Amino acid sequence: MLPINKKDLRKALNFGLLFYAIFGAVSGTLIFGAVLLVDSPANELQSEIGTLSIVAVFVYGSCTIALIIRAILKKRGWI
């Protein structure tokens, strides 16, 4: 195993939280765009709006939580 110091761990945590937020938001937007394009012509979107809302809250909420955690850790000087 490679020895890991605190500085490298902090950099990895900082990058990981930011990467997760960006990648999650972009991929979530692409998935929702694809679902809208596929389901829109069939007019089946009304029956799936509840499920899509729950998924959207989970995807974008987790990205927001990652950014909040990152901001709190940066403010306290931990990363």
N, C-alpha and C positions, 0 to 999 in steps of 0.2 A: 504494500500500500504506500501511496505517496503521503508524505507528511503534509497536513493542511494547517495553515496558520489562519489566524482570525481575519487578516486582511483579505485573503483569497475567499474565505467564506462570506464575508460581507459583500464583496464584489459579486460573487455568484448569486447571493440572495437578492441584491439590488437588481441585477440583470434579469434574474428569473422572474421576479414579480412584474417588472416592466414588460418583458417578453410575453408572459402569460396574458397580461391585459391587452396588449396590442394584437397578438395572434388570436386570442379568443374573440375579441370584438370583430376583427376582420373576417374570421371564418364564420362566426355567427351571422354576420351580415350577408355573406355569400350564401349561406344555407337558407336563410329566410328569403333572400331574393330568388333562389332556385325554387323554393316551395311556392312562392307567390306566382312565379311564371308557370309552373306545372299545374297548380290547382286553379288558377284563375280562369282559364277557358272553360273548365267543367263546372264552375260556380259552386264548388264544394267547399270553398274557404269558410263560409259561414258556419258549417258544422264543426270545423276544426279550430275556430278562433280561440276557444278556451285552452286547448292544448298548446297552441302556438304562443299564447300569452304566458303560460307557465314556463315554457322553454325559454322564451325571451327574457323573462325575469331572472331565471337561473343563469343564463349565459351572460347577460349584461350586468347582472348583480354581482356575479363572481368576479368579473373584470373590475367593477367599481370597488369591491372589497379589497382586491389585490392592490389597487392604486392607493386606497386609504391606508392600508397597512404599510405600504412603502413610504407614504408621506409621514406617517407617525414615526416610523423607525428612523427616517432621515432627520426629522425634527428633533428627536431625542439624541441624535448622534450615534446611533447603533449601526447604521450602514452609511 
